[in-house]
Amino acid sequence: MTYAVDTRAVHAGRADLAELGVHALPLDFSTTYPMHDQVAAGAALGAFADGAATAATPVYQRLYNPTTARFEQALAELEGTEAAVSFASGMAAITAVLQAACLMSDRRHVVAVRPLYGGTDHLLSIGLLGLSVTWVDQDEVAGAIRPDTGLVVVETPGNPTLGLVDIATVCIQAGDVPVLVDNTFATPVLQNPAKLGASYVVHSGTKYLGGHGDVLGGVVACAEQRAGALRQVRILTGAVLHPLAGYLLHRGLATLPLRVRAAQATAATLAVRLAVHRGIGKVHYPGLPGSDPRGLVGRQMRGPGAMIAFETTGDAAAVVAALRLITPAVSLGSVDSLIEHPALLTHRLVDAEGKQTGGITPNLLRMSVGLEDVDDLWADLDQALTAATRATVPVAAGSAPTAPGTAPVVPAEQAFTEEFAALADAEAVSATAAQAVNGSAPVPA
């Protein structure tokens, strides 16, 4: 029987718990395992070295750990892939894919579409792994493929401006070249790139999968045929996920759909309000009218997500400094709302051309919407924008005064909301987002 994502998120990787006589996820901290049969142990080590998922004995934590293996099984089930391989961080996961797909195949050319997370962009640009990269628009992938191309790299929604890439079209253009999709912003709740042809689906588990800002990890979902090489890279580089991190990431999956949808509903409302605020020059959010010209929300994505980017008319750093509730910090996907300045932080090491191509302007801010009350978040944003620009959204003459800390409903916002709802009725945006609007050196992450 095929279950809904909410059910799978709760039960994935737990099928044998009743047989074990436990209800909570087991946590195995062992770094080594007793092996009385040394011949069998050697055979197990050899199997792991060849990329096997399991063997007769774990031998050593760098080779296998049952707690992290459970998390991998659960994530693969959510992404609809045969396997998943976990790593110590999202960047370790990205690096492992580049090593497995390009270095181990001796195809050292990468085609990449901007924007990407700053760490990924920087890793590709500086040639640290001996790779060359061709940067293209998503419609130019086919023309950039060469005989030595080992990988196509995209991120959608893109970090930080939330631009959407048509995964299926890119995969068709790539032909036999594997495609990596960074699915961190969307999560398996909103998007499953493997079902659209992607060979590697990467997550910084630190973000939404963990969801509480207290665990570092990365994971790649893929076919078992590709997973073996990733395990070989992990064994040799030692970029393993700690068992406690695997436990926390697995535990986080159970509430992932609830957290993503709740934060998405708030983000959709904030995006509409920001779009008509005088302190804002532009809002980047896939659920806003005109922001999804390819119609990918509702077709490729099951919702526009909980990330917002916006360009301020005043000094962006001053806006962040004036916030009192929203936490000024890198990373994203936590239960609390976070905001950061990409040009100064997450994308600081991206070169000037990359910033321009990726739309990373000096006044761009990236906000990860959390689970706080929408009006509390809006009040904080409004006062910070006002402090930086000395201007607020004008309220029409004769409008009833609003209580302090509440968002004024102005004609512009009302019109914007109605347009958003009309698009939702036409299935141009997700029903979830529409309901939300209608009331119902290394680079940091």
C-alpha positions as CSV (number, residue, x, y, z in Angstrom):
1,M,0.0,0.0,0.0
2,T,1.2,3.5,-0.9
3,Y,0.9,5.9,2.0
4,A,0.7,9.7,1.9
5,V,3.9,11.7,2.7
6,D,2.6,12.6,6.2
7,T,2.3,8.9,7.1
8,R,5.6,7.9,5.5
9,A,7.3,10.7,7.4
10,V,6.2,9.2,10.7
11,H,6.8,5.5,9.9
12,A,9.7,5.5,7.5
13,G,12.7,3.5,8.8
14,R,10.7,2.1,11.8
15,A,9.1,-1.0,10.3
16,D,11.1,-3.4,12.6
17,L,10.7,-1.5,15.9
18,A,7.8,-3.6,17.2
19,E,9.8,-6.8,16.4
20,L,12.7,-5.3,18.4
21,G,10.3,-4.6,21.3
22,V,11.0,-0.9,21.3
23,H,9.0,2.2,20.3
24,A,11.6,5.0,20.1
25,L,14.4,4.9,17.6
26,P,17.4,2.9,18.8
27,L,20.7,4.9,19.1
28,D,24.0,3.0,18.7
29,F,27.1,4.9,19.6
30,S,29.5,2.1,19.0
31,T,32.7,3.0,17.2
32,T,33.8,-0.6,16.8
33,Y,32.2,-4.0,17.0
34,P,33.4,-7.4,18.4
35,M,34.4,-9.8,15.6
36,H,35.3,-13.3,16.8
37,D,35.4,-14.6,13.3
38,Q,38.2,-12.5,11.8
39,V,37.8,-14.1,8.3
40,A,34.1,-13.1,8.2
41,A,35.0,-9.7,9.5
42,G,37.6,-9.2,6.7
43,A,35.0,-10.2,4.1
44,A,32.6,-7.6,5.6
45,L,35.2,-4.9,5.5
46,G,35.9,-5.8,1.9
47,A,32.2,-5.6,1.0
48,F,31.9,-2.1,2.6
49,A,35.1,-1.0,0.7
50,D,33.3,-2.0,-2.5
51,G,30.3,0.2,-1.7
52,A,27.9,-2.4,-0.1
53,A,25.1,-1.0,2.0
54,T,25.3,-3.8,4.6
55,A,27.5,-6.7,5.6
56,A,27.7,-9.5,8.1
57,T,29.2,-7.2,10.8
58,P,29.5,-3.4,10.9
59,V,33.2,-3.7,11.7
60,Y,33.7,0.0,12.4
61,Q,31.5,3.1,12.6
62,R,33.2,4.8,9.6
63,L,32.0,1.8,7.5
64,Y,28.5,1.4,8.8
65,N,26.2,2.5,11.7
66,P,22.7,1.1,12.2
67,T,21.3,4.4,13.5
68,T,22.5,6.5,10.5
69,A,21.4,3.6,8.2
70,R,17.8,3.9,9.5
71,F,17.8,7.6,8.7
72,E,19.1,6.9,5.2
73,Q,16.3,4.3,4.7
74,A,13.7,6.8,5.9
75,L,14.9,9.6,3.7
76,A,15.1,7.3,0.6
77,E,11.5,6.3,1.2
78,L,10.4,10.0,1.4
79,E,12.3,10.9,-1.8
80,G,11.2,7.7,-3.7
81,T,14.7,6.4,-4.3
82,E,16.3,3.0,-3.7
83,A,19.0,4.3,-1.4
84,A,20.4,7.3,0.5
85,V,23.9,8.0,1.7
86,S,24.4,10.3,4.7
87,F,27.4,12.6,5.4
88,A,28.8,14.9,8.1
89,S,27.4,18.0,6.4
90,G,25.6,19.2,3.3
91,M,28.9,20.3,1.8
92,A,30.4,16.9,2.4
93,A,27.4,15.4,0.5
94,I,27.9,17.8,-2.4
95,T,31.6,17.1,-2.5
96,A,31.0,13.4,-2.4
97,V,28.7,13.5,-5.5
98,L,31.3,15.6,-7.4
99,Q,34.0,13.1,-6.5
100,A,31.8,10.0,-7.4
101,A,30.3,11.4,-10.6
102,C,33.3,13.3,-12.0
103,L,36.6,12.2,-10.4
104,M,35.9,8.4,-10.3
105,S,34.6,8.5,-13.9
106,D,37.4,10.8,-15.1
107,R,34.8,13.2,-16.5
108,R,35.9,16.4,-14.8
109,H,33.6,18.9,-16.4
110,V,30.5,20.2,-14.7
111,V,27.6,22.2,-16.1
112,A,25.9,24.3,-13.4
113,V,22.9,26.7,-13.2
114,R,23.0,29.7,-10.9
115,P,22.0,30.6,-8.3
116,L,23.4,27.9,-6.1
117,Y,24.2,27.9,-2.4
118,G,27.4,30.0,-1.9
119,G,29.5,27.1,-0.7
120,T,28.6,25.0,-3.7
121,D,29.2,27.9,-6.1
122,H,32.6,28.6,-4.5
123,L,33.6,24.9,-4.5
124,L,32.9,24.7,-8.2
125,S,34.5,28.0,-9.1
126,I,37.9,27.6,-7.4
127,G,38.8,24.3,-8.9
128,L,39.7,22.7,-5.6
129,L,38.7,19.2,-6.9
130,G,40.4,19.7,-10.2
131,L,37.0,20.3,-12.0
132,S,36.1,22.8,-14.6
133,V,32.6,24.4,-14.7
134,T,30.4,26.0,-17.3
135,W,27.7,28.2,-16.0
136,V,24.6,28.4,-18.0
137,D,20.9,29.2,-17.9
138,Q,18.5,26.3,-17.4
139,D,17.6,26.4,-21.1
140,E,21.3,26.2,-22.2
141,V,22.3,23.0,-20.5
142,A,22.2,20.8,-23.7
143,G,24.6,23.1,-25.5
144,A,27.1,23.0,-22.7
145,I,27.4,19.2,-22.4
146,R,30.8,17.9,-23.5
147,P,32.2,14.4,-23.8
148,D,34.0,14.9,-20.5
149,T,30.9,16.3,-18.6
150,G,30.4,14.3,-15.5
151,L,27.5,16.1,-13.8
152,V,24.9,18.8,-14.2
153,V,24.2,20.8,-11.0
154,V,21.0,22.7,-10.2
155,E,19.3,23.9,-7.0
156,T,15.6,24.6,-7.0
157,P,14.3,26.7,-5.4
158,G,17.6,28.4,-5.8
159,N,19.6,29.9,-2.9
160,P,19.1,32.7,-2.2
161,T,16.6,34.2,-4.7
162,L,14.3,31.2,-5.0
163,G,14.4,31.0,-8.7
164,L,12.8,27.8,-10.0
165,V,14.5,25.3,-12.4
166,D,12.4,23.0,-14.5
167,I,14.0,19.7,-13.4
168,A,12.4,17.4,-16.0
169,T,13.5,19.7,-18.8
170,V,17.1,19.9,-17.5
171,C,17.3,16.2,-17.2
172,I,16.1,15.7,-20.8
173,Q,18.8,18.2,-21.9
174,A,21.5,16.4,-19.9
175,G,20.8,13.1,-21.7
176,D,23.1,10.4,-20.2
177,V,24.9,12.9,-17.9
178,P,23.7,12.6,-14.3
179,V,21.9,15.6,-12.8
180,L,22.3,16.7,-9.2
181,V,19.4,18.6,-7.7
182,D,19.8,20.4,-4.3
183,N,16.4,19.9,-2.8
184,T,17.2,21.5,0.6
185,F,14.7,24.4,0.2
186,A,11.8,22.3,-1.1
187,T,12.3,19.2,1.1
188,P,10.6,15.9,0.1
189,V,7.3,17.3,1.3
190,L,7.1,19.7,-1.6
191,Q,9.3,18.2,-4.3
192,N,10.8,14.8,-5.4
193,P,13.4,15.5,-8.1
194,A,14.3,11.8,-8.6
195,K,10.8,11.2,-10.0
196,L,11.5,13.9,-12.5
197,G,14.8,12.3,-13.7
198,A,17.4,13.6,-11.3
199,S,20.2,11.1,-10.5
200,Y,21.2,12.7,-7.2
201,V,18.9,14.5,-4.7
202,V,20.9,16.4,-2.1
203,H,19.8,17.8,1.2
204,S,21.6,19.8,3.8
205,G,19.9,17.9,6.6
206,T,21.0,20.7,8.9
207,K,18.1,22.7,7.6
208,Y,14.5,21.4,7.4
209,L,15.1,17.7,7.9
210,G,16.6,18.3,11.4
211,G,14.4,21.4,11.8
212,H,15.6,22.7,15.2
213,G,19.0,24.2,14.5
214,D,20.8,21.6,16.6
215,V,22.2,19.0,14.2
216,L,24.7,19.1,11.3
217,G,24.4,16.6,8.4
218,G,23.9,16.0,4.7
219,V,22.3,13.2,2.7
220,V,22.1,12.1,-1.0
221,A,19.1,10.1,-2.2
222,C,19.8,8.1,-5.4
223,A,19.6,4.7,-7.0
224,E,21.6,1.9,-5.4
225,Q,23.8,1.7,-8.4
226,R,25.1,5.2,-7.7
227,A,25.0,4.9,-3.9
228,G,27.9,2.4,-3.8
229,A,30.4,5.0,-5.1
230,L,29.2,7.5,-2.6
231,R,29.8,5.1,0.2
232,Q,33.3,4.4,-1.1
233,V,34.0,8.2,-1.0
234,R,32.6,8.4,2.5
235,I,34.7,5.6,3.8
236,L,37.9,7.0,2.3
237,T,37.3,10.7,3.3
238,G,35.8,9.9,6.7
239,A,33.0,12.4,6.1
240,V,30.6,10.2,8.2
241,L,27.4,11.3,9.9
242,H,27.6,10.9,13.7
243,P,25.0,8.5,15.1
244,L,23.4,11.2,17.3
245,A,23.1,13.4,14.3
246,G,21.5,10.5,12.4
247,Y,19.1,9.9,15.3
248,L,18.1,13.6,15.4
249,L,17.6,13.8,11.6
250,H,15.4,10.7,11.6
251,R,13.4,12.0,14.5
252,G,12.9,15.3,12.7
253,L,11.4,13.6,9.7
254,A,8.2,12.8,11.6
255,T,7.2,16.4,12.0
256,L,8.7,17.6,8.7
257,P,5.4,17.8,6.7
258,L,3.7,19.7,9.5
259,R,6.6,22.2,10.0
260,V,7.0,22.8,6.2
261,R,3.3,23.5,5.6
262,A,2.9,25.7,8.7
263,A,5.9,27.8,7.8
264,Q,4.8,27.9,4.1
265,A,1.4,29.3,5.1
266,T,3.1,32.1,7.1
267,A,5.6,32.8,4.3
268,A,2.9,33.2,1.7
269,T,1.1,35.8,3.9
270,L,4.3,37.7,4.6
271,A,5.3,37.7,0.9
272,V,2.1,39.4,0.0
273,R,2.5,42.0,2.8
274,L,6.1,42.6,1.9
275,A,5.3,43.1,-1.8
276,V,3.2,46.2,-1.0
277,H,5.5,47.7,1.7
278,R,7.2,50.9,0.9
279,G,10.5,49.7,2.4
280,I,10.7,46.9,-0.2
281,G,11.9,47.1,-3.7
282,K,11.3,43.5,-4.8
283,V,10.1,40.3,-3.2
284,H,11.3,36.9,-4.5
285,Y,8.8,34.2,-3.6
286,P,7.5,31.5,-6.0
287,G,3.9,31.9,-4.9
288,L,3.5,35.5,-5.8
289,P,1.8,36.4,-9.1
290,G,4.3,36.6,-11.9
291,S,7.1,34.8,-10.0
292,D,6.6,31.4,-11.6
293,P,6.4,31.9,-15.4
294,R,7.0,28.3,-16.1
295,G,4.1,27.2,-13.9
296,L,6.3,24.9,-11.8
297,V,4.4,25.4,-8.5
298,G,1.6,23.0,-8.5
299,R,3.2,20.9,-11.2
300,Q,6.8,20.3,-10.1
301,M,6.4,21.6,-6.5
302,R,3.5,21.0,-4.3
303,G,3.8,24.5,-2.8
304,P,6.0,27.6,-3.0
305,G,7.8,26.8,0.3
306,A,8.8,28.7,3.4
307,M,11.7,30.8,2.2
308,I,11.4,34.4,1.2
309,A,14.0,36.8,-0.3
310,F,13.5,40.5,-0.6
311,E,15.3,43.6,-1.6
312,T,15.0,46.6,0.6
313,T,14.9,50.2,-0.4
314,G,16.9,51.2,2.6
315,D,20.1,49.7,4.0
316,A,19.6,45.9,4.2
317,A,22.1,45.5,7.1
318,A,20.3,48.3,9.0
319,V,17.0,46.4,8.6
320,V,18.6,43.2,10.1
321,A,20.1,45.2,12.9
322,A,16.6,46.7,13.8
323,L,14.9,43.3,14.1
324,R,13.9,42.1,17.6
325,L,12.1,38.8,17.1
326,I,13.5,37.4,13.9
327,T,17.0,35.9,14.5
328,P,19.8,37.4,12.4
329,A,21.7,34.2,11.6
330,V,22.7,32.0,8.7
331,S,21.2,28.6,8.0
332,L,17.4,28.0,7.5
333,G,14.6,25.5,8.1
334,S,14.5,25.9,11.9
335,V,11.4,26.3,14.0
336,D,12.4,29.9,14.6
337,S,12.6,32.5,11.8
338,L,16.1,33.4,10.6
339,I,17.3,36.2,8.3
340,E,20.7,36.9,6.7
341,H,22.4,39.1,4.1
342,P,23.6,36.8,1.3
343,A,26.1,39.2,-0.3
344,L,27.9,39.6,3.1
345,L,27.5,36.0,4.4
346,T,26.3,32.9,2.6
347,H,27.3,34.1,-0.8
348,R,30.2,36.4,0.2
349,L,32.8,34.2,-1.7
350,V,30.8,34.0,-4.9
351,D,32.6,36.1,-7.6
352,A,31.1,39.3,-8.9
353,E,29.8,37.7,-12.1
354,G,28.2,34.9,-10.1
355,K,26.4,37.4,-7.8
356,Q,25.1,39.3,-10.8
357,T,23.9,36.2,-12.6
358,G,22.3,34.9,-9.4
359,G,20.6,38.2,-8.6
360,I,22.5,38.6,-5.4
361,T,22.2,42.4,-4.9
362,P,23.6,44.5,-2.0
363,N,20.2,45.0,-0.6
364,L,19.0,41.4,-0.8
365,L,17.9,39.6,2.4
366,R,17.0,35.9,2.7
367,M,14.5,34.9,5.3
368,S,13.7,31.4,6.6
369,V,10.2,31.6,8.0
370,G,9.6,29.7,11.2
371,L,6.6,28.7,13.2
372,E,5.9,32.0,15.1
373,D,2.6,33.8,14.8
374,V,2.4,35.5,11.4
375,D,1.4,38.9,12.9
376,D,4.2,38.9,15.3
377,L,6.7,38.3,12.5
378,W,5.1,41.0,10.4
379,A,5.2,43.5,13.2
380,D,8.9,42.9,13.6
381,L,9.6,43.2,9.8
382,D,7.4,46.3,9.5
383,Q,9.1,48.1,12.4
384,A,12.6,47.2,11.1
385,L,11.8,48.3,7.5
386,T,10.3,51.5,8.9
387,A,13.3,52.2,11.0
388,A,15.6,51.8,7.9
389,T,13.5,53.7,5.4
390,R,11.3,56.0,7.6
391,A,8.3,55.1,5.5
392,T,5.5,52.5,5.9
393,V,2.7,51.2,3.7
394,P,0.2,54.1,3.3
395,V,-3.2,53.5,4.8
396,A,-6.1,54.8,2.8
397,A,-8.0,57.8,4.2
398,G,-10.9,56.8,6.3
399,S,-9.5,53.4,7.1
400,A,-10.0,52.2,10.6
401,P,-6.9,52.5,12.8
402,T,-5.1,49.3,13.5
403,A,-3.9,48.1,16.9
404,P,-0.2,48.4,17.6
405,G,1.7,45.4,16.4
406,T,-0.9,44.3,13.8
407,A,-0.6,44.6,10.0
408,P,-2.8,47.2,8.3
409,V,-4.9,45.7,5.6
410,V,-4.5,48.3,2.8
411,P,-6.2,48.4,-0.6
412,A,-2.9,47.4,-2.3
413,E,-2.6,44.3,-0.2
414,Q,-6.2,43.4,-0.6
415,A,-5.9,43.6,-4.4
416,F,-2.7,41.6,-4.3
417,T,-4.4,39.0,-2.2
418,E,-7.4,38.7,-4.5
419,E,-5.0,38.3,-7.5
420,F,-3.2,35.6,-5.7
421,A,-6.5,33.8,-4.9
422,A,-7.5,34.1,-8.6
423,L,-4.3,32.5,-9.7
424,A,-4.8,29.7,-7.2
425,D,-8.2,29.0,-8.6
426,A,-6.6,28.6,-11.9
427,E,-4.1,26.2,-10.4
428,A,-1.2,28.5,-11.2
429,V,-0.1,28.3,-7.5
430,S,-0.5,25.6,-4.9
431,A,-3.7,25.3,-2.9
432,T,-1.7,25.3,0.3
433,A,-0.2,28.8,-0.4
434,A,-3.5,30.2,-1.5
435,Q,-5.2,29.0,1.7
436,A,-2.4,30.7,3.6
437,V,-2.9,34.0,1.9
438,N,-6.7,33.9,2.2
439,G,-6.5,33.2,6.0
440,S,-7.2,29.6,6.2
441,A,36.6,30.5,3.7
442,P,34.0,28.0,4.4
443,V,30.7,29.7,3.6
444,P,27.9,29.4,6.2
445,A,24.7,27.7,5.3
